[in-house]
Amino acid sequence: MIVLLGVADDLWDLDWMTKLAGQFIAAGLVAWQGVQVLSLPIGGLTVGSSWMSILITVFVIVLVMNMINFIDGLDGLVAGVALIANGVFFIYSYLLVRDTSPSNYFNLASVIAAILVGACIGFLPLNWRPAKIFMGDSGSMLVGLLMATSAIAITGQVDPTAVNRSQLFPAFIPILLPFAILIIPLLDFALAVFRRVRAGKSPFSADRKHLHHRLLDMGHSHLHAVLIFYGWTAAVAIGCLLYFVLPVYFGVQTWWATLFLVFALLVCTIVTLAPLSRSKRAEAATQLAQPATLPHDIVKLDRLDEASTQAEEHV
């Protein structure tokens, strides 16, 4: 159903109310079939009622679908981000199920994550710039729906009554990891909705102010912008995974995971902001040097000086 909705939107540009209604119906069907948020690892806390479970599930699925759809603006972006995110999530879900049920090698979350990894591996070479095929709304919403479904399915693998204080943070990983691996799409989605609502527009109206567009405006190339998204996704996803893997399988304290996460985020920040420092250096060189001694491409960087020179020549 969600694929048909996406195809219809790609062909006829459906209004946002129709598109959102279709997303809610698709998410409701998933929840009605039994894939629901059932428990939270907080001293045996379970969702109060079946209706509350369905509402939370539908909200999460619709949210993730739109998060993935919103970042589908550059060739290879969604496929690569989904590949990294689902690869990390597959490792986590498999290890968690093996830890809680040693004789069980099968679970819905791992199967969905493995399918998405395989699909993205096959799709990414064809979607790499210059793209031969495009994902479109049908593909991005399907990826988002499957990612949300796998994340919701894994919440039932942790027994909330068996979690003590020392295990509290690792027990929250089933909830934290899906949002951690989607932290950049979540940030882009939140900023886009806030920006459009503040401007009095529909939250689903198109614009060119997404994070990937801002990276291009900062001076990054298309390839660099895509790789920066990959880097942020990998840093946060692997960092959260280490909080579970290091103490459980290697007996290492979790501060090593914190150290890795801080270092990885610092590197990503430096790489992301690098064009700003280059632009500042070029602007300073332009202001200090004489225009006649500067290369032509450097002079063009300072548009105000170029405009003033043209005005003086005109006078």
C-alpha positions as CSV (number, residue, x, y, z in Angstrom):
1,M,0.0,0.0,0.0
2,I,2.8,2.4,0.9
3,V,4.5,1.8,-2.4
4,L,1.3,2.5,-4.3
5,L,0.9,5.7,-2.3
6,G,4.4,6.8,-3.2
7,V,4.0,6.0,-6.9
8,A,0.7,8.0,-6.9
9,D,2.5,10.9,-5.2
10,D,5.4,10.8,-7.7
11,L,3.0,10.8,-10.6
12,W,0.3,13.2,-9.5
13,D,1.9,15.2,-6.6
14,L,-0.7,14.4,-4.0
15,D,-1.6,17.0,-1.4
16,W,-0.1,16.6,2.0
17,M,-3.4,15.6,3.7
18,T,-4.0,12.7,1.3
19,K,-0.4,11.6,1.6
20,L,-0.4,11.7,5.4
21,A,-3.8,9.9,5.6
22,G,-2.3,7.1,3.5
23,Q,0.7,6.9,5.7
24,F,-1.5,6.6,8.8
25,I,-3.6,3.8,7.2
26,A,-0.5,1.8,6.2
27,A,1.0,2.2,9.7
28,G,-2.4,1.2,11.2
29,L,-2.4,-2.0,9.2
30,V,1.1,-2.9,10.5
31,A,0.0,-2.3,14.1
32,W,-3.3,-4.2,13.5
33,Q,-1.3,-7.2,12.4
34,G,0.5,-7.3,15.8
35,V,3.7,-5.4,15.3
36,Q,3.4,-3.0,18.3
37,V,5.3,-1.4,21.1
38,L,4.4,-3.6,24.0
39,S,6.9,-2.9,26.8
40,L,9.5,-0.5,28.0
41,P,12.6,-1.6,30.1
42,I,11.7,0.5,33.1
43,G,11.0,-1.8,36.1
44,G,8.4,-3.9,34.3
45,L,6.6,-1.0,32.7
46,T,4.2,-2.1,29.9
47,V,2.1,0.0,27.6
48,G,-1.2,0.6,29.4
49,S,-3.7,-0.7,26.8
50,S,-3.8,-2.2,23.4
51,W,-5.2,1.1,22.0
52,M,-2.3,3.0,23.5
53,S,0.1,0.5,22.0
54,I,-1.4,0.9,18.5
55,L,-1.3,4.7,18.8
56,I,2.3,4.8,19.8
57,T,3.2,2.3,17.0
58,V,1.4,4.2,14.3
59,F,3.0,7.5,15.4
60,V,6.5,6.0,15.4
61,I,6.0,4.5,11.9
62,V,4.6,7.6,10.3
63,L,7.4,9.7,11.9
64,V,10.2,7.5,10.6
65,M,8.6,7.3,7.1
66,N,8.6,11.1,6.9
67,M,12.1,11.4,8.4
68,I,13.5,9.1,5.6
69,N,11.5,10.8,2.9
70,F,12.6,14.3,3.9
71,I,16.4,13.5,3.4
72,D,15.9,12.0,0.0
73,G,17.4,14.9,-1.9
74,L,20.8,13.8,-3.1
75,D,21.8,10.8,-5.2
76,G,22.8,7.9,-2.9
77,L,21.9,9.6,0.3
78,V,18.9,7.6,1.6
79,A,20.3,4.3,0.3
80,G,23.7,4.8,2.0
81,V,22.2,6.1,5.3
82,A,19.8,3.1,5.4
83,L,22.6,0.7,4.6
84,I,24.7,1.9,7.5
85,A,21.8,2.2,9.9
86,N,20.3,-1.2,9.1
87,G,23.7,-2.9,9.1
88,V,24.4,-1.7,12.6
89,F,20.8,-2.5,13.7
90,F,21.1,-6.1,12.2
91,I,24.2,-6.7,14.3
92,Y,22.5,-5.4,17.4
93,S,19.2,-7.3,17.0
94,Y,21.0,-10.6,16.2
95,L,23.2,-10.3,19.2
96,L,20.3,-9.4,21.5
97,V,18.2,-12.3,20.4
98,R,21.1,-14.7,20.7
99,D,21.7,-13.4,24.2
100,T,18.1,-13.7,25.3
101,S,17.3,-16.9,23.4
102,P,20.5,-18.9,22.7
103,S,18.6,-21.5,20.7
104,N,16.8,-19.0,18.5
105,Y,18.5,-17.7,15.3
106,F,15.4,-16.1,13.8
107,N,13.5,-12.9,14.7
108,L,11.5,-10.4,12.6
109,A,13.7,-7.4,13.4
110,S,16.9,-9.1,12.1
111,V,15.1,-10.4,8.9
112,I,13.8,-7.0,8.0
113,A,17.2,-5.3,8.7
114,A,18.9,-8.0,6.6
115,I,16.5,-7.5,3.7
116,L,17.0,-3.7,3.8
117,V,20.8,-4.1,3.8
118,G,20.6,-6.4,0.8
119,A,18.2,-4.1,-1.1
120,C,20.4,-1.0,-0.4
121,I,23.5,-2.8,-1.5
122,G,21.9,-3.7,-4.8
123,F,20.3,-0.2,-5.2
124,L,23.1,2.1,-4.2
125,P,25.4,1.5,-7.2
126,L,22.6,2.5,-9.6
127,N,21.6,5.5,-7.4
128,W,25.2,6.8,-7.1
129,R,25.8,10.1,-8.8
130,P,25.1,10.3,-11.7
131,A,22.1,8.2,-10.8
132,K,20.6,5.8,-13.3
133,I,17.5,5.2,-11.2
134,F,15.8,7.1,-8.3
135,M,14.2,6.0,-5.1
136,G,11.3,8.4,-5.2
137,D,8.6,8.7,-2.5
138,S,7.6,5.1,-2.9
139,G,11.1,3.8,-2.1
140,S,11.9,6.2,0.7
141,M,8.6,5.7,2.5
142,L,8.9,1.9,2.2
143,V,12.5,2.0,3.6
144,G,11.2,4.2,6.5
145,L,8.2,1.9,7.2
146,L,10.4,-1.2,7.2
147,M,13.0,0.4,9.5
148,A,10.3,1.5,11.9
149,T,8.8,-2.0,11.9
150,S,12.1,-3.7,12.7
151,A,12.8,-1.2,15.5
152,I,9.3,-1.8,17.0
153,A,9.6,-5.6,16.7
154,I,12.9,-5.7,18.7
155,T,11.3,-4.0,21.7
156,G,9.6,-7.3,22.6
157,Q,13.0,-9.1,22.9
158,V,13.8,-7.5,26.3
159,D,11.9,-8.7,29.4
160,P,11.2,-5.5,31.3
161,T,10.8,-7.3,34.6
162,A,14.4,-8.7,34.4
163,V,16.2,-5.4,34.1
164,N,18.2,-4.2,37.1
165,R,19.9,-0.8,37.6
166,S,23.2,-1.9,36.1
167,Q,21.5,-3.1,33.0
168,L,19.2,-0.2,32.6
169,F,21.1,1.7,29.9
170,P,21.8,-1.4,27.8
171,A,18.2,-2.3,28.1
172,F,17.2,1.1,26.6
173,I,19.3,0.4,23.5
174,P,16.2,-1.1,21.6
175,I,14.5,2.2,22.0
176,L,17.6,4.5,21.7
177,L,19.4,2.8,18.8
178,P,16.6,3.3,16.1
179,F,16.5,7.0,16.9
180,A,20.3,7.2,17.2
181,I,20.9,5.8,13.8
182,L,18.3,8.3,12.4
183,I,19.5,11.3,14.4
184,I,20.3,13.3,11.2
185,P,17.0,12.6,9.4
186,L,15.2,13.3,12.7
187,L,17.0,16.7,13.1
188,D,16.3,17.6,9.4
189,F,12.6,16.6,9.8
190,A,12.2,18.7,13.0
191,L,13.9,21.7,11.5
192,A,11.9,21.5,8.3
193,V,8.5,21.2,10.0
194,F,9.4,24.1,12.4
195,R,10.6,26.2,9.5
196,R,7.6,25.7,7.3
197,V,5.0,26.0,10.0
198,R,6.6,29.2,11.2
199,A,6.4,30.6,7.7
200,G,2.7,29.6,7.5
201,K,3.2,26.8,5.0
202,S,2.3,23.2,5.0
203,P,4.9,21.0,6.9
204,F,5.1,18.9,3.8
205,S,5.8,21.7,1.3
206,A,9.0,21.5,-0.6
207,D,11.9,23.9,-0.1
208,R,15.7,24.0,-0.5
209,K,16.7,24.4,3.1
210,H,17.2,20.8,4.1
211,L,20.5,19.9,5.8
212,H,21.9,18.4,2.6
213,H,21.1,21.6,0.7
214,R,22.8,23.6,3.4
215,L,25.9,21.5,3.1
216,L,26.0,22.2,-0.6
217,D,25.6,25.9,0.1
218,M,28.5,25.8,2.6
219,G,30.7,24.8,-0.2
220,H,30.7,21.0,0.0
221,S,30.5,19.0,-3.2
222,H,27.7,16.6,-3.8
223,L,29.9,13.6,-2.9
224,H,31.3,15.3,0.2
225,A,27.7,16.2,1.4
226,V,26.6,12.5,1.0
227,L,29.7,11.2,2.7
228,I,29.2,13.6,5.6
229,F,25.8,12.2,6.2
230,Y,27.2,8.7,6.1
231,G,29.8,9.8,8.7
232,W,27.4,11.2,11.1
233,T,25.1,8.2,10.8
234,A,28.0,5.7,11.3
235,A,29.4,7.7,14.3
236,V,26.2,7.8,16.2
237,A,25.0,4.3,15.3
238,I,28.3,2.5,16.0
239,G,28.8,4.5,19.2
240,C,25.4,3.4,20.6
241,L,26.1,-0.2,19.5
242,L,29.4,-0.2,21.5
243,Y,27.5,0.7,24.6
244,F,25.9,-2.8,24.3
245,V,28.7,-4.8,22.8
246,L,31.7,-3.7,24.9
247,P,30.4,-4.5,28.4
248,V,28.5,-7.6,27.4
249,Y,30.9,-9.4,25.0
250,F,34.3,-7.9,25.9
251,G,33.9,-7.0,29.5
252,V,35.1,-3.4,28.7
253,Q,33.7,-0.4,30.5
254,T,31.2,1.8,28.7
255,W,33.4,4.9,28.9
256,W,35.3,3.5,26.0
257,A,32.1,3.8,23.9
258,T,31.7,7.3,25.2
259,L,35.3,8.1,24.2
260,F,34.7,6.7,20.7
261,L,31.4,8.6,20.3
262,V,32.9,11.9,21.4
263,F,35.9,11.5,19.1
264,A,33.8,10.5,16.1
265,L,31.4,13.4,16.5
266,L,34.3,15.8,16.9
267,V,35.8,14.5,13.6
268,C,32.4,14.8,11.8
269,T,32.0,18.4,13.1
270,I,35.4,19.4,11.9
271,V,34.8,17.9,8.4
272,T,31.3,19.5,8.2
273,L,32.6,23.0,9.1
274,A,35.8,22.8,7.0
275,P,34.4,24.9,4.1
276,L,33.6,27.8,6.4
277,S,37.2,28.0,7.5
278,R,38.5,27.9,3.9
279,S,36.0,30.6,3.0
280,K,37.2,32.8,5.9
281,R,40.8,32.4,4.9
282,A,40.1,33.2,1.3
283,E,38.1,36.3,2.3
284,A,40.9,37.5,4.6
285,A,43.4,37.0,1.8
286,T,41.2,39.0,-0.5
287,Q,40.8,41.9,2.0
288,L,44.6,42.1,2.8
289,A,46.0,41.8,-0.7
290,Q,45.9,44.3,-3.5
291,P,43.3,43.4,-6.2
292,A,45.8,43.7,-9.0
293,T,48.1,41.1,-7.4
294,L,45.4,38.5,-6.8
295,P,44.5,35.7,-9.1
296,H,41.2,36.2,-10.9
297,D,39.4,33.3,-9.1
298,I,40.4,34.8,-5.7
299,V,39.0,38.2,-6.6
300,K,35.7,36.7,-7.5
301,L,35.3,35.4,-4.0
302,D,34.8,38.9,-2.6
303,R,31.6,40.0,-4.4
304,L,31.3,43.2,-2.5
305,D,34.7,44.4,-3.6
306,E,34.0,43.3,-7.2
307,A,30.7,45.2,-7.1
308,S,32.4,48.4,-5.8
309,T,35.1,48.2,-8.4
310,Q,32.5,47.9,-11.1
311,A,30.7,50.9,-9.7
312,E,33.9,53.0,-9.6
313,E,34.6,52.1,-13.3
314,H,31.1,53.1,-14.2
315,V,31.4,56.5,-12.6
